[in-house]
Amino acid sequence: MSLQKLKQSRKAKGLSQTFMAKKLGYTYPSGYANIETGRNKLSLENAKKIADILQMDVNELFFGEELHETGK
């Protein structure tokens, strides 16, 4: 998982850590900032929420690629 891409994507959208923290239900901006720095582990639920806020596919945001279903 690329935490650097997470930070870059947030900044590219013009969003602050405070905004992200509020959207995720954190009381303080440090709750979100600690995710970006790797101090706090990221739950799957919050990963999906972050991807939605940034309008990105969760796989693309965190793993650098967009996954597609095959027609099998």
C-alpha positions as CSV (number, residue, x, y, z in Angstrom):
1,M,0.0,0.0,0.0
2,S,1.3,3.4,-1.0
3,L,0.7,5.9,1.8
4,Q,2.5,8.5,-0.4
5,K,-0.1,8.1,-3.1
6,L,-2.8,8.6,-0.5
7,K,-1.3,11.9,0.5
8,Q,-0.7,13.0,-3.1
9,S,-4.2,12.1,-4.1
10,R,-5.7,14.0,-1.2
11,K,-3.6,17.1,-2.0
12,A,-4.4,16.9,-5.7
13,K,-8.1,17.2,-4.8
14,G,-7.3,20.2,-2.6
15,L,-8.5,18.4,0.5
16,S,-7.1,19.0,4.0
17,Q,-6.3,16.4,6.6
18,T,-8.9,18.1,8.8
19,F,-11.6,17.6,6.1
20,M,-10.6,14.0,5.7
21,A,-10.7,13.4,9.5
22,K,-14.2,14.9,9.8
23,K,-15.5,12.8,6.9
24,L,-14.1,9.6,8.5
25,G,-15.6,10.6,11.9
26,Y,-12.4,11.4,13.7
27,T,-12.5,14.1,16.4
28,Y,-9.1,15.5,15.6
29,P,-7.1,15.8,12.4
30,S,-4.4,13.6,13.8
31,G,-6.7,10.6,13.5
32,Y,-6.4,10.9,9.7
33,A,-2.8,12.2,9.7
34,N,-1.7,9.1,11.5
35,I,-3.1,7.0,8.7
36,E,-1.1,8.9,6.1
37,T,2.1,8.5,8.2
38,G,1.5,4.8,8.9
39,R,1.2,5.3,12.6
40,N,-2.4,3.9,12.6
41,K,-3.5,0.9,10.7
42,L,-6.2,1.5,8.1
43,S,-9.4,-0.6,8.2
44,L,-11.0,-1.8,5.1
45,E,-14.1,0.2,5.9
46,N,-12.0,3.4,6.1
47,A,-10.0,2.5,3.0
48,K,-13.3,2.3,1.1
49,K,-14.5,5.6,2.6
50,I,-11.3,7.4,1.7
51,A,-11.4,6.1,-1.9
52,D,-15.0,7.3,-2.2
53,I,-14.1,10.8,-0.8
54,L,-11.2,11.0,-3.3
55,Q,-13.4,9.6,-6.1
56,M,-11.0,6.8,-6.8
57,D,-11.1,3.0,-7.0
58,V,-9.8,1.6,-3.7
59,N,-7.4,-0.8,-5.5
60,E,-6.0,2.0,-7.7
61,L,-5.5,4.3,-4.6
62,F,-3.8,1.8,-2.4
63,F,-2.2,-0.7,-4.7
64,G,-1.6,1.5,-7.8
65,E,-3.7,-0.5,-10.2
66,E,-7.4,-0.8,-11.1
67,L,-8.7,-4.3,-11.0
68,H,-11.3,-5.5,-13.4
69,E,-13.5,-8.6,-13.2
70,T,-13.0,-11.2,-15.9
71,G,-15.9,-12.7,-17.7
72,K,-15.3,-16.2,-16.5
